[in-house]
Amino acid sequence: MSFSLTLFGEFLAFFILFCIPIFALISYKIGKRKSTMPGVLAFVGGCLAVFPLFGLIFIALLALKQDLPKTSPYAH
């Protein structure tokens, strides 16, 4: 049984391009509660989505970070 490496490459590229906006959105949503600069976190999360394992580690570390205090003017 043979399979085309071109087809595998296209699937891999599609998967990575699909992950970039998803990881950026998740990073932004979590970053709004955890940081004063959620846009920067969304950009970093999107960039790290090129290597999905690094993106997942980044999101996990971001989720473990403490929330901003509710009295902070930056808290949303």
Biopython code that builds the backbone (N, CA, C, O; Angstrom):
import numpy as np
from Bio.PDB.StructureBuilder import StructureBuilder

atoms = [
    (1, "MET", "N", (0.841, -1.175, 0.000)),
    (1, "MET", "CA", (0.000, 0.000, 0.000)),
    (1, "MET", "C", (0.886, 1.238, 0.000)),
    (1, "MET", "O", (1.782, 1.375, 0.833)),
    (2, "SER", "N", (0.632, 2.112, -0.916)),
    (2, "SER", "CA", (1.414, 3.341, -0.969)),
    (2, "SER", "C", (0.471, 4.538, -0.786)),
    (2, "SER", "O", (-0.717, 4.481, -1.104)),
    (3, "PHE", "N", (1.034, 5.586, -0.279)),
    (3, "PHE", "CA", (0.255, 6.807, -0.141)),
    (3, "PHE", "C", (1.123, 7.978, -0.584)),
    (3, "PHE", "O", (2.352, 7.904, -0.584)),
    (4, "SER", "N", (0.470, 9.021, -0.949)),
    (4, "SER", "CA", (1.166, 10.171, -1.495)),
    (4, "SER", "C", (1.668, 11.084, -0.373)),
    (4, "SER", "O", (0.899, 11.505, 0.491)),
    (5, "LEU", "N", (2.944, 11.375, -0.401)),
    (5, "LEU", "CA", (3.488, 12.313, 0.578)),
    (5, "LEU", "C", (2.974, 13.723, 0.322)),
    (5, "LEU", "O", (2.911, 14.536, 1.244)),
    (6, "THR", "N", (2.611, 14.016, -0.900)),
    (6, "THR", "CA", (2.042, 15.326, -1.197)),
    (6, "THR", "C", (0.706, 15.487, -0.477)),
    (6, "THR", "O", (0.421, 16.546, 0.081)),
    (7, "LEU", "N", (-0.093, 14.457, -0.492)),
    (7, "LEU", "CA", (-1.380, 14.495, 0.199)),
    (7, "LEU", "C", (-1.169, 14.637, 1.706)),
    (7, "LEU", "O", (-1.888, 15.388, 2.364)),
    (8, "PHE", "N", (-0.186, 13.918, 2.254)),
    (8, "PHE", "CA", (0.132, 14.030, 3.673)),
    (8, "PHE", "C", (0.600, 15.443, 4.006)),
    (8, "PHE", "O", (0.206, 15.994, 5.033)),
    (9, "GLY", "N", (1.425, 16.030, 3.165)),
    (9, "GLY", "CA", (1.901, 17.398, 3.371)),
    (9, "GLY", "C", (0.773, 18.410, 3.317)),
    (9, "GLY", "O", (0.751, 19.360, 4.100)),
    (10, "GLU", "N", (-0.159, 18.216, 2.403)),
    (10, "GLU", "CA", (-1.310, 19.114, 2.319)),
    (10, "GLU", "C", (-2.186, 18.995, 3.559)),
    (10, "GLU", "O", (-2.685, 20.000, 4.065)),
    (11, "PHE", "N", (-2.375, 17.779, 4.050)),
    (11, "PHE", "CA", (-3.145, 17.590, 5.271)),
    (11, "PHE", "C", (-2.453, 18.265, 6.445)),
    (11, "PHE", "O", (-3.109, 18.928, 7.248)),
    (12, "LEU", "N", (-1.149, 18.108, 6.557)),
    (12, "LEU", "CA", (-0.389, 18.713, 7.645)),
    (12, "LEU", "C", (-0.454, 20.239, 7.574)),
    (12, "LEU", "O", (-0.625, 20.900, 8.597)),
    (13, "ALA", "N", (-0.319, 20.793, 6.383)),
    (13, "ALA", "CA", (-0.410, 22.242, 6.224)),
    (13, "ALA", "C", (-1.815, 22.742, 6.570)),
    (13, "ALA", "O", (-1.958, 23.778, 7.219)),
    (14, "PHE", "N", (-2.838, 22.025, 6.147)),
    (14, "PHE", "CA", (-4.204, 22.413, 6.481)),
    (14, "PHE", "C", (-4.427, 22.365, 7.979)),
    (14, "PHE", "O", (-5.052, 23.264, 8.541)),
    (15, "PHE", "N", (-3.921, 21.319, 8.638)),
    (15, "PHE", "CA", (-4.080, 21.184, 10.081)),
    (15, "PHE", "C", (-3.403, 22.334, 10.818)),
    (15, "PHE", "O", (-3.974, 22.890, 11.756)),
    (16, "ILE", "N", (-2.203, 22.691, 10.405)),
    (16, "ILE", "CA", (-1.481, 23.785, 11.062)),
    (16, "ILE", "C", (-2.200, 25.113, 10.810)),
    (16, "ILE", "O", (-2.352, 25.913, 11.732)),
    (17, "LEU", "N", (-2.641, 25.354, 9.581)),
    (17, "LEU", "CA", (-3.364, 26.591, 9.286)),
    (17, "LEU", "C", (-4.702, 26.653, 10.005)),
    (17, "LEU", "O", (-5.193, 27.741, 10.305)),
    (18, "PHE", "N", (-5.294, 25.506, 10.283)),
    (18, "PHE", "CA", (-6.538, 25.448, 11.046)),
    (18, "PHE", "C", (-6.277, 25.750, 12.523)),
    (18, "PHE", "O", (-7.106, 26.371, 13.188)),
    (19, "CYS", "N", (-5.128, 25.311, 13.032)),
    (19, "CYS", "CA", (-4.793, 25.498, 14.446)),
    (19, "CYS", "C", (-4.455, 26.942, 14.795)),
    (19, "CYS", "O", (-4.718, 27.372, 15.918)),
    (20, "ILE", "N", (-3.886, 27.696, 13.875)),
    (20, "ILE", "CA", (-3.405, 29.046, 14.191)),
    (20, "ILE", "C", (-4.523, 29.942, 14.719)),
    (20, "ILE", "O", (-4.363, 30.495, 15.807)),
    (21, "PRO", "N", (-5.651, 30.123, 14.015)),
    (21, "PRO", "CA", (-6.689, 30.999, 14.579)),
    (21, "PRO", "C", (-7.350, 30.428, 15.829)),
    (21, "PRO", "O", (-7.768, 31.180, 16.710)),
    (22, "ILE", "N", (-7.446, 29.102, 15.910)),
    (22, "ILE", "CA", (-8.050, 28.483, 17.096)),
    (22, "ILE", "C", (-7.187, 28.751, 18.327)),
    (22, "ILE", "O", (-7.703, 29.161, 19.366)),
    (23, "PHE", "N", (-5.886, 28.524, 18.219)),
    (23, "PHE", "CA", (-4.985, 28.746, 19.348)),
    (23, "PHE", "C", (-4.915, 30.228, 19.697)),
    (23, "PHE", "O", (-4.832, 30.583, 20.873)),
    (24, "ALA", "N", (-4.947, 31.098, 18.685)),
    (24, "ALA", "CA", (-4.914, 32.540, 18.952)),
    (24, "ALA", "C", (-6.172, 32.975, 19.696)),
    (24, "ALA", "O", (-6.091, 33.779, 20.625)),
    (25, "LEU", "N", (-7.321, 32.461, 19.305)),
    (25, "LEU", "CA", (-8.574, 32.808, 19.972)),
    (25, "LEU", "C", (-8.597, 32.311, 21.415)),
    (25, "LEU", "O", (-9.007, 33.039, 22.319)),
    (26, "ILE", "N", (-8.160, 31.082, 21.628)),
    (26, "ILE", "CA", (-8.113, 30.541, 22.993)),
    (26, "ILE", "C", (-7.144, 31.344, 23.846)),
    (26, "ILE", "O", (-7.439, 31.652, 25.001)),
    (27, "SER", "N", (-5.982, 31.688, 23.280)),
    (27, "SER", "CA", (-4.999, 32.480, 24.028)),
    (27, "SER", "C", (-5.560, 33.858, 24.365)),
    (27, "SER", "O", (-5.313, 34.375, 25.454)),
    (28, "TYR", "N", (-6.304, 34.449, 23.453)),
    (28, "TYR", "CA", (-6.886, 35.765, 23.711)),
    (28, "TYR", "C", (-7.929, 35.692, 24.828)),
    (28, "TYR", "O", (-7.938, 36.523, 25.736)),
    (29, "LYS", "N", (-8.807, 34.685, 24.748)),
    (29, "LYS", "CA", (-9.862, 34.550, 25.762)),
    (29, "LYS", "C", (-9.265, 34.330, 27.152)),
    (29, "LYS", "O", (-9.709, 34.944, 28.122)),
    (30, "ILE", "N", (-8.267, 33.462, 27.252)),
    (30, "ILE", "CA", (-7.631, 33.228, 28.543)),
    (30, "ILE", "C", (-6.814, 34.447, 28.956)),
    (30, "ILE", "O", (-6.781, 34.805, 30.133)),
    (31, "GLY", "N", (-6.159, 35.081, 27.997)),
    (31, "GLY", "CA", (-5.312, 36.239, 28.283)),
    (31, "GLY", "C", (-6.079, 37.437, 28.803)),
    (31, "GLY", "O", (-5.519, 38.259, 29.529)),
    (32, "LYS", "N", (-7.361, 37.554, 28.444)),
    (32, "LYS", "CA", (-8.160, 38.665, 28.967)),
    (32, "LYS", "C", (-8.294, 38.595, 30.477)),
    (32, "LYS", "O", (-8.349, 39.630, 31.141)),
    (33, "ARG", "N", (-8.347, 37.394, 31.027)),
    (33, "ARG", "CA", (-8.465, 37.227, 32.476)),
    (33, "ARG", "C", (-7.112, 37.228, 33.170)),
    (33, "ARG", "O", (-7.032, 37.542, 34.358)),
    (34, "LYS", "N", (-6.055, 36.885, 32.458)),
    (34, "LYS", "CA", (-4.771, 36.637, 33.102)),
    (34, "LYS", "C", (-3.748, 37.751, 32.918)),
    (34, "LYS", "O", (-2.761, 37.797, 33.652)),
    (35, "SER", "N", (-3.954, 38.645, 31.966)),
    (35, "SER", "CA", (-2.918, 39.616, 31.630)),
    (35, "SER", "C", (-3.535, 40.954, 31.245)),
    (35, "SER", "O", (-4.729, 41.060, 30.967)),
    (36, "THR", "N", (-2.689, 41.960, 31.240)),
    (36, "THR", "CA", (-3.133, 43.282, 30.793)),
    (36, "THR", "C", (-2.945, 43.451, 29.287)),
    (36, "THR", "O", (-3.388, 44.454, 28.726)),
    (37, "MET", "N", (-2.295, 42.486, 28.618)),
    (37, "MET", "CA", (-2.053, 42.563, 27.180)),
    (37, "MET", "C", (-2.517, 41.285, 26.479)),
    (37, "MET", "O", (-1.683, 40.490, 26.046)),
    (38, "PRO", "N", (-3.825, 41.073, 26.360)),
    (38, "PRO", "CA", (-4.293, 39.831, 25.735)),
    (38, "PRO", "C", (-3.971, 39.738, 24.245)),
    (38, "PRO", "O", (-3.861, 38.636, 23.708)),
    (39, "GLY", "N", (-3.818, 40.866, 23.577)),
    (39, "GLY", "CA", (-3.481, 40.841, 22.151)),
    (39, "GLY", "C", (-2.110, 40.248, 21.892)),
    (39, "GLY", "O", (-1.913, 39.501, 20.934)),
    (40, "VAL", "N", (-1.178, 40.585, 22.746)),
    (40, "VAL", "CA", (0.174, 40.032, 22.611)),
    (40, "VAL", "C", (0.147, 38.525, 22.862)),
    (40, "VAL", "O", (0.810, 37.762, 22.161)),
    (41, "LEU", "N", (-0.615, 38.106, 23.855)),
    (41, "LEU", "CA", (-0.718, 36.676, 24.144)),
    (41, "LEU", "C", (-1.395, 35.929, 22.994)),
    (41, "LEU", "O", (-1.027, 34.794, 22.689)),
    (42, "ALA", "N", (-2.374, 36.557, 22.361)),
    (42, "ALA", "CA", (-3.030, 35.933, 21.208)),
    (42, "ALA", "C", (-2.041, 35.788, 20.049)),
    (42, "ALA", "O", (-2.038, 34.767, 19.362)),
    (43, "PHE", "N", (-1.205, 36.805, 19.832)),
    (43, "PHE", "CA", (-0.201, 36.737, 18.766)),
    (43, "PHE", "C", (0.809, 35.623, 19.039)),
    (43, "PHE", "O", (1.142, 34.844, 18.146)),
    (44, "VAL", "N", (1.289, 35.557, 20.273)),
    (44, "VAL", "CA", (2.253, 34.509, 20.634)),
    (44, "VAL", "C", (1.616, 33.130, 20.508)),
    (44, "VAL", "O", (2.240, 32.201, 19.996)),
    (45, "GLY", "N", (0.369, 32.993, 20.973)),
    (45, "GLY", "CA", (-0.327, 31.711, 20.844)),
    (45, "GLY", "C", (-0.522, 31.304, 19.392)),
    (45, "GLY", "O", (-0.399, 30.127, 19.054)),
    (46, "GLY", "N", (-0.827, 32.276, 18.529)),
    (46, "GLY", "CA", (-0.973, 31.986, 17.103)),
    (46, "GLY", "C", (0.343, 31.589, 16.465)),
    (46, "GLY", "O", (0.387, 30.683, 15.632)),
    (47, "CYS", "N", (1.416, 32.264, 16.853)),
    (47, "CYS", "CA", (2.737, 31.917, 16.305)),
    (47, "CYS", "C", (3.174, 30.529, 16.766)),
    (47, "CYS", "O", (3.743, 29.762, 15.989)),
    (48, "LEU", "N", (2.909, 30.212, 18.018)),
    (48, "LEU", "CA", (3.304, 28.899, 18.528)),
    (48, "LEU", "C", (2.429, 27.783, 17.970)),
    (48, "LEU", "O", (2.782, 26.610, 18.097)),
    (49, "ALA", "N", (1.307, 28.117, 17.361)),
    (49, "ALA", "CA", (0.437, 27.095, 16.770)),
    (49, "ALA", "C", (1.072, 26.459, 15.537)),
    (49, "ALA", "O", (0.611, 25.419, 15.067)),
    (50, "VAL", "N", (2.121, 27.074, 15.015)),
    (50, "VAL", "CA", (2.837, 26.461, 13.896)),
    (50, "VAL", "C", (3.400, 25.112, 14.347)),
    (50, "VAL", "O", (3.488, 24.170, 13.559)),
    (51, "PHE", "N", (3.777, 25.032, 15.620)),
    (51, "PHE", "CA", (4.174, 23.772, 16.253)),
    (51, "PHE", "C", (3.109, 23.475, 17.312)),
    (51, "PHE", "O", (3.226, 23.945, 18.444)),
    (52, "PRO", "N", (2.076, 22.706, 16.965)),
    (52, "PRO", "CA", (0.920, 22.547, 17.858)),
    (52, "PRO", "C", (1.258, 22.119, 19.284)),
    (52, "PRO", "O", (0.551, 22.501, 20.217)),
    (53, "LEU", "N", (2.307, 21.345, 19.472)),
    (53, "LEU", "CA", (2.673, 20.942, 20.824)),
    (53, "LEU", "C", (3.085, 22.155, 21.652)),
    (53, "LEU", "O", (2.699, 22.275, 22.815)),
    (54, "PHE", "N", (3.867, 23.053, 21.058)),
    (54, "PHE", "CA", (4.269, 24.270, 21.770)),
    (54, "PHE", "C", (3.059, 25.155, 22.054)),
    (54, "PHE", "O", (2.979, 25.780, 23.111)),
    (55, "GLY", "N", (2.124, 25.208, 21.116)),
    (55, "GLY", "CA", (0.904, 25.980, 21.335)),
    (55, "GLY", "C", (0.081, 25.439, 22.487)),
    (55, "GLY", "O", (-0.449, 26.208, 23.288)),
    (56, "LEU", "N", (-0.030, 24.128, 22.576)),
    (56, "LEU", "CA", (-0.779, 23.518, 23.678)),
    (56, "LEU", "C", (-0.077, 23.752, 25.023)),
    (56, "LEU", "O", (-0.733, 24.004, 26.034)),
    (57, "ILE", "N", (1.243, 23.667, 25.026)),
    (57, "ILE", "CA", (1.991, 23.943, 26.262)),
    (57, "ILE", "C", (1.799, 25.393, 26.678)),
    (57, "ILE", "O", (1.630, 25.678, 27.864)),
    (58, "PHE", "N", (1.823, 26.315, 25.718)),
    (58, "PHE", "CA", (1.628, 27.734, 26.020)),
    (58, "PHE", "C", (0.240, 27.970, 26.618)),
    (58, "PHE", "O", (0.109, 28.696, 27.603)),
    (59, "ILE", "N", (-0.779, 27.374, 26.041)),
    (59, "ILE", "CA", (-2.136, 27.543, 26.556)),
    (59, "ILE", "C", (-2.264, 26.941, 27.953)),
    (59, "ILE", "O", (-2.934, 27.509, 28.815)),
    (60, "ALA", "N", (-1.625, 25.796, 28.177)),
    (60, "ALA", "CA", (-1.677, 25.170, 29.500)),
    (60, "ALA", "C", (-0.994, 26.056, 30.543)),
    (60, "ALA", "O", (-1.518, 26.235, 31.642)),
    (61, "LEU", "N", (0.163, 26.604, 30.207)),
    (61, "LEU", "CA", (0.855, 27.492, 31.144)),
    (61, "LEU", "C", (0.058, 28.772, 31.386)),
    (61, "LEU", "O", (0.020, 29.289, 32.503)),
    (62, "LEU", "N", (-0.567, 29.269, 30.343)),
    (62, "LEU", "CA", (-1.383, 30.475, 30.488)),
    (62, "LEU", "C", (-2.598, 30.198, 31.369)),
    (62, "LEU", "O", (-2.994, 31.051, 32.163)),
    (63, "ALA", "N", (-3.185, 29.026, 31.237)),
    (63, "ALA", "CA", (-4.347, 28.681, 32.056)),
    (63, "ALA", "C", (-3.962, 28.523, 33.528)),
    (63, "ALA", "O", (-4.783, 28.767, 34.411)),
    (64, "LEU", "N", (-2.730, 28.120, 33.794)),
    (64, "LEU", "CA", (-2.285, 27.935, 35.170)),
    (64, "LEU", "C", (-1.877, 29.248, 35.853)),
    (64, "LEU", "O", (-1.742, 29.299, 37.076)),
    (65, "LYS", "N", (-1.684, 30.290, 35.069)),
    (65, "LYS", "CA", (-1.303, 31.590, 35.630)),
    (65, "LYS", "C", (-2.467, 32.152, 36.460)),
    (65, "LYS", "O", (-3.634, 31.908, 36.153)),
    (66, "GLN", "N", (-2.137, 32.893, 37.496)),
    (66, "GLN", "CA", (-3.186, 33.456, 38.351)),
    (66, "GLN", "C", (-3.946, 34.565, 37.619)),
    (66, "GLN", "O", (-3.379, 35.300, 36.812)),
    (67, "ASP", "N", (-5.246, 34.665, 37.921)),
    (67, "ASP", "CA", (-6.078, 35.721, 37.349)),
    (67, "ASP", "C", (-5.670, 37.069, 37.902)),
    (67, "ASP", "O", (-5.061, 37.168, 38.967)),
    (68, "LEU", "N", (-6.021, 38.124, 37.146)),
    (68, "LEU", "CA", (-5.833, 39.478, 37.659)),
    (68, "LEU", "C", (-6.806, 39.705, 38.814)),
    (68, "LEU", "O", (-7.895, 39.130, 38.821)),
    (69, "PRO", "N", (-6.436, 40.523, 39.778)),
    (69, "PRO", "CA", (-7.390, 40.809, 40.857)),
    (69, "PRO", "C", (-8.626, 41.525, 40.307)),
    (69, "PRO", "O", (-8.529, 42.295, 39.352)),
    (70, "LYS", "N", (-9.775, 41.270, 40.909)),
    (70, "LYS", "CA", (-11.026, 41.873, 40.433)),
    (70, "LYS", "C", (-11.022, 43.390, 40.591)),
    (70, "LYS", "O", (-11.725, 44.083, 39.856)),
    (71, "THR", "N", (-10.240, 43.922, 41.540)),
    (71, "THR", "CA", (-10.200, 45.366, 41.756)),
    (71, "THR", "C", (-9.275, 46.073, 40.780)),
    (71, "THR", "O", (-9.215, 47.303, 40.764)),
    (72, "SER", "N", (-8.551, 45.308, 39.963)),
    (72, "SER", "CA", (-7.629, 45.889, 39.001)),
    (72, "SER", "C", (-8.410, 46.584, 37.882)),
    (72, "SER", "O", (-9.410, 46.041, 37.412)),
    (73, "PRO", "N", (-7.977, 47.771, 37.446)),
    (73, "PRO", "CA", (-8.668, 48.433, 36.335)),
    (73, "PRO", "C", (-8.487, 47.684, 35.019)),
    (73, "PRO", "O", (-9.212, 47.940, 34.057)),
    (74, "TYR", "N", (-7.523, 46.757, 34.967)),
    (74, "TYR", "CA", (-7.284, 45.995, 33.743)),
    (74, "TYR", "C", (-8.131, 44.728, 33.671)),
    (74, "TYR", "O", (-8.223, 44.118, 32.606)),
    (75, "ALA", "N", (-8.744, 44.321, 34.761)),
    (75, "ALA", "CA", (-9.551, 43.107, 34.752)),
    (75, "ALA", "C", (-10.820, 43.336, 33.921)),
    (75, "ALA", "O", (-11.470, 44.376, 34.022)),
    (76, "HIS", "N", (-11.151, 42.332, 33.095)),
    (76, "HIS", "CA", (-12.336, 42.450, 32.231)),
    (76, "HIS", "C", (-13.457, 41.639, 32.806)),
    (76, "HIS", "O", (-14.547, 41.599, 32.235)),
]
sb = StructureBuilder()
sb.init_structure("model")
sb.init_model(0)
sb.init_chain("A")
sb.init_seg("    ")
for serial, (resi, resn, name, xyz) in enumerate(atoms, 1):
    if name == "N":
        sb.init_residue(resn, " ", resi, " ")
    sb.init_atom(name, np.array(xyz, "f"), 0.0, 1.0, " ", f" {name:<3s}", serial, name[0])
structure = sb.get_structure()
